[in-house]
Amino acid sequence: MITFLIRDFPDLDHLFPVIHIFLKKKEKVNLLNFEINLNLEKDPKIEYLLKNYKDNFFIYEVYNIKGNRFFIDNIINFLSKKKFKEINFKNLKNLKKTNNIIYFFYLLVICYFKKIIFSSKSKIEEYLFNETWAKNLIKKVNITSLVMDDSYYFNFSRPKSLIKICRLNKVKITLMPHTCHMFTRKEDIENLKSKNLNNFYPNIVVTSNKMKQIFNSCGIDFSKIFNLGSARFSKENINLLNKIYPKNINLSNEMNYRKKLKALYIDGAYDNTIEKTNLIREISKLNNIQLVVKAHPRGMFIKDQLSKKQKKLIENKEANFFIDISKPTKKLIDESDVIIGTYSSILVEAMLSSKKIILPKFLVKDQIEIDIFYENSGFAEVCNSTDDVVSYLNAYKIDNSKQNLKLIENFIIEYVYGGRNDCSNILTEYYNLIR
């Protein structure tokens, strides 16, 4: 059976459209959840698939699957029970508030054992999730074709045993792009080159000819690299997402009548912490700006990870900005006039919506030889300092914000649609490669 592997919510953005095309063609599909604390069924996209394709769509919590190692597998099964999904150290404050002291200490023990057993790159990971575990997994869910995120394949130990058994059994493996590639870093390229990729087994999908050349330069044969463009940003998927996340029909009228310019900063995991803190502080001082910060899942604006100084910035009652950690970024983009960001693939949403993009290049000054693909495409405002961003926002007029749509279109064709003028068959190409 076609089986998709997921380790985090961001993976779902890229896997979802391909899962959907298989289900539309009445294929049976498995989705393996490799993240112990991730509740997939709360995601609107998964809710849509379960509602419309419940007879052909099967979600497996991999740690709940019964194994043959009596003691080890029973411990893994117990700790991965649904009732323990939200039992983890990040949720400790809520657990303390909602439980009596005795039960709280019991849950604390559960947190501790979950951390020991399910932490990635732990000392016992290879022993717990070994080839015996992988063989049982393939047998129980009948994997005939495996689809997974390319970064999970290259950079994590957990799926290695499953990958090895799939290869021994000649199960097809397809690597999906972790993102619609918007940049390259010297560090990432050197990391790939350090791996022995001459006998590379899976097929790997890229979103542009530039990325095809880069992967080949790292040792992967051209016959294994397929430039299919981005499934996430295909027109078919965007139309479907508009149904799942309907637009506010009154939004355009509201935007026309309000006086303040609405700016959205999309936090990047590689953005310099000190520089972006200063940028947010300075923008928030502008009286004509309403600023929203979209927190990155692994970024500094997740409250449990804030330093005292950063908490002071966020909790300042006079601060003229809001941090969003839950609303879909697409909705935030629709509600904004100007988008500020560096390299995130979600910036493609801004391009498709013809939103003005500000690239604060100084936020990635610490990255060695970083190449942001759209920097020289002519449609983004490239700023080299916080003062440049503030000056541009002060001078920006909503009524005079016409974009060079041709420049945006050229970039999307080359880097999002894989060089295709017509992107209507992108998902069909994914389907034909994977099945």
N, C-alpha and C positions, 0 to 999 in steps of 0.2 A: 504494500500500500504506500502511496505517496505520503511522506512524513516530513513535517516541518519542525525544526528545533528552535526554541526561543529561550533566551536567558534574561531578557529585560524588556520593559515596555517599548523603548525606542526601536528595538528589532521589529516589533509588530507593525510599525508604520511601513516598513519596506516589504515585509512578508505578506501582509494582509491582502494586497491586490492580487498576488499570485495564488494565494489560497482561494480567493474568491473565484478566479477564473477556472480553477479546477472544479470547484463545487458547481459553478454554472454549467459546466460540461458534464455534470452528473457523475463525477469521479468521487470516490471515497477518500477522505483526507484525515490524517492524524496530525495533532499538534502536541508536541512534547514540551512540557514546561520544566525547564532546568533550574528555575530560581525558586528556592524554598519559601520565600516570603511574598511571592508575586501572586496576586489573585486576578487571574486573567478574565474571569467571568464578569468583573466589574467594568471592563472596558466596553464602550459603546459599539466598537467595531466587532468585538467578539459576540456581544449581545445580538447584533444584527445577523451574524452567521448562524448562531444557535437557533434563532427564531425562524430563519428562512431555509436552513439546510440541516436541521437537527438529525435527520436519518443518515446523513453522509459525513457528518463532521464530528470527530471524536477528540476530546481534550484529555490528555493523560498527565497527571502529576507523576513524574518519573520515579520519585522517591516513595510513592504509594504502591507501586507495582510489586506484587509479591515475588520474592526471590527464593533461591534454593539454599542460601546460607542462613540457617535457622536463626542463630543469635544476632549476627550483624544486620541482616535484612529486617528482622523484627524491630530492632532499635530504630533503624532508618524509617521504617513504616510508621512507627509510633510517633516519632518527632515530626513527621510530615503530615500529620492529621490536619484536616481542614480547620478544626477549632484552634490550632496553634499558628495559623497563618500570620496573625498580627502579633504574635508573641516573639519579640526581639528587642535588643537593647535600644534601638532607635525609638521604640514605643514605650520605654520604661516609665516615663512620667504618667502617661495615661493609665498604664497597668496599676501603678501605685494608687492613683485616685479612685479607680473603679473596683478594687478588690480589697478584702480584709487582709491583715498582715500575714496570716498563715498561708493563705492561698497565693498572696503576692510572692512569698519566698519560694513556693512551689514553682510558680511561673518563672522566677529568677533562675532556678535550676534548669528549667526547660530552655531558657535563653542561652544559658551557658553551654549546654550540650549541643544545641543547634549551631552555635558559633564554632565549636570544636569540630563537629562532623561535616558541616556544609560550607565552611569558609573555603574560598578558592585558594589554590596554591598552599594548602596546609600540608603538614608532614605526613598525614595519614590519608590524604586524598587518593593517591594512586592505589593504596591498599583497599580502601572502601569501595571505590568505583573502578574496579579492575575489569579484566576481560571476561571473567565469569559473570559479573554484573551486566556487562554489555551484551553478552550472548543471550542472557535471559530477556533483556530488553528487546532485542531484535525479534526473538521468538514470540514474545507475548503480544507485541503490537504489529508484527508482520511487516517489517520495513523492507520495501522493494526499491525505493528511491528516497534518498535523504537530502533535505534542503536546509542549509544553515547559514548564519551570518559569517562573512569572511573573517571578521576580527576575532570571533569566538574560535574559529578554526586555527588561526595563526598564533593567538596570544594566550590561550587558556589550556590548562591541563585536563579539566573535567571531561571534555568530549573525546579525548585521545583514544581511549579504549574502544569506544563505539566506532570511531573512524577506522581504527585498525581492523575490527571484526567485519565492518562493512566492506572494506577493501579486500579482505581475505575471501569473502563470500561474493565478490564482484557486484556489490550493490552500488548503483550509481550515486555519486555525491555531487551536489551542485552548491557552490558558494555564492550567496547573494551579496551585493555590495552593502556594507554596513551603513553607507550613506550615499547620496548622490554626490560623487566626489567634487568638492569645491576648492580643494587645496592639496598641496603635497608639502611634506616636511622632510628635510634631510634625514632626521632621526628615524622616521618611519621607513624610508627607502633603505637605509643602512640596516635596519632591523630585518627587513625582508631578504635583503641580499645575504645576510648572515645565516639564513636557513638554507638547507639543501633542497632546492626546488627543481633540480634537474629531472627527477622522476616523479613529478607532481601528478597525483592521481585524479583529484576532482576536476570538474569543469568550473571555471570561475567567470562570473558575469561582471562587466564593467559598464560605465555609463558614457564613456567617450573614447575616441581613438587615442587621445593623450594618455589616458589611464591604461589602455591596452599596451602602448609602447613602454610605459613605466613598468608594468608587471612583467613584460617580456625581458626588459633590461635586468630584472631581479632574478631571472633564471627560469621563468615559466614559459613553456613552448607556446607559440601562437595558436597551435591547434587546440589548446585547452582554454583559451581566452575568448569570450564572446561579448562583443559590444552590442548590448540589447537596449541601451538607454535605461532610464529610471522607471520602474514599475510604479513606484509611489506617485510620481508626477505625470503619469499617463492620463490622457483626457478621460478615459473610461473610469479610472479610479477617482479622479477629482470630481466627476459628476456623481459618483456613488457617495463620496464623502459629504457632498452638499446635501444629500438626502439624509444621511446619518446625523450630520451636524447642520441643521437648517440655518440659513442666515436670518438675521433680524431684518424683516422687511422695512422697518422704520429707521434702520441704521443710517442710510444715505441722507435722509431728511434731517436726522439729528446732527450729522456731521456738517451739513450745510449751514445750520443755524447756530452751532456753538462757536464761541469766539476763540477759545484756546486751541493751539496746535497740539495734537495728540501724538506723542513720540513713544515708540516702543524700542527698548534696548533688549536684545536677545543675548543673554549671557553665554559666553564661550568658555569651555573648560580650560583652554590654554590662554585666555585673556589675562594680562597682568593684574593681579589683585589690587595693588596700590593704585595703579593708574585708573582702573575701572571704578574703584570707590570714589576717587577724586572726580572722575567724569560725571558720575551720578549726582554727586553733591553739587557740582557747578550747574548742571542742567536743571536740577530741582530748584535752584534759586531764581530761575527765569519765570517771571509772572505770566508770560504768554504761553507757557508750556505745561501740558499735563503729561507726566512721564510714568510709564509702566515698565517695570523690569521683569522679563520672563526668566525665571530661575532655571538653570541647567540642572538636570537630575543629579549630577556629581559636582555641582558648583558650590560657590561660597555662600549662596543665599538660601540654602537649606538650613533652617534655624539651628538644628543640632550641631552644625559645623561652624557656626559663626564665632569669631573672636569677640572679646568685650568691645573693642573699638567698632567692629562691624555691626554688632547689636545696637550700639549707641546710635549709629547712623540710621539704622532701620527703625528704631523705636522713637526717634525724634518726632514729637508731635507736630512740629512745624515743617517737617520734610514734605516737599511737594511731589512725592512719588509713591507708587504702590508696587509691591512685589507680588507677582502671581506665580503660584506653584502648581495650579490645578487646571485652569482653563486651557483648552486646546490652543496651541500657538496660532493655528490658522484663524481662529476667531479673533484673537488679539490683533493679528495683522489686518483683518477686515475692518476692525474698529479704529485703526491708526492711520495717520497721515504720512508719517515718516518712520522708517525702520532703521535702527542703528545696530550693526552687527559686523562680525569679522568673517567667519568661514563656515558657519552652520548651513547645512543643506536646506533648512527651513526657509532660508532667504530666497529659495526658488519660489516659494509661495508668494513672497513679496513681488518678485519679478513677474509672475503670472498675473498678479493683481495690479500691475503697473504702479506699485508704490515706490516712492523715492527712497533709495538706500544710501545711508551714510556708512562708509567704511572707516572706522577709527584705527588706522593701520598701526598707530603707536601702541595699541593694546597687545600686539603680538611681537613687540620688539625683542622679547627674550627668546623667541623661537629662531633657531639657526636655519637659514636658507628656507624660509617658508614662502611658498608660491601660491597666492590666492588668485584663482583663475579669472575672476571677473574684475580684478583691480584695474586692468587696462582696457576694459571693454567700452568705456566711454559713458555709461549710464549711471554709474555710482559716484557720489561725492567722496573722494579720498581725502581724509583729514590726518594730519601728522601731529596734532596736539589737541588737548582739551579746548584751548582757546579757539582753534579752527572750527571745532564742532559747535561751540557756543555761538560764534560769529555767524556761522551758516544758519543755525536755527533762528537766530534773531532776525536775519534778513529774509528768511523763507516766507513766502506768501502762498497760502493754500490755493488761492484763485489763480496763481501764476505758476502752477506746478506741472506743466506739460512735460512729459517724458519723451525721449527719443525711442519710440516703440520698436523701430527697426533694429536698433542696437541690442535691445533686450531680446528680441526674437532671434537674432543671429546667435547670441550666447546660448539661449535655450536649445536651439537646434543642435549646436555643436556639443554642449556639455550635459544636457539633460535628456535629449532624445537620441543621443548617439549618432548625430549627423543626419538624422531623418527629417525631411520636411513634413512627412506625414507620420504621426505617431499613433495612428489608430490601431495598428497591429502589434504594438509592443507586447501586450500581455499574451497574445497568441504565440509570439516568438518564445516567450518564457515557457509557456505550456509545452510547446514542441521540444524544447531543449530538455526539460526536466522529466517528462513522462517516459 
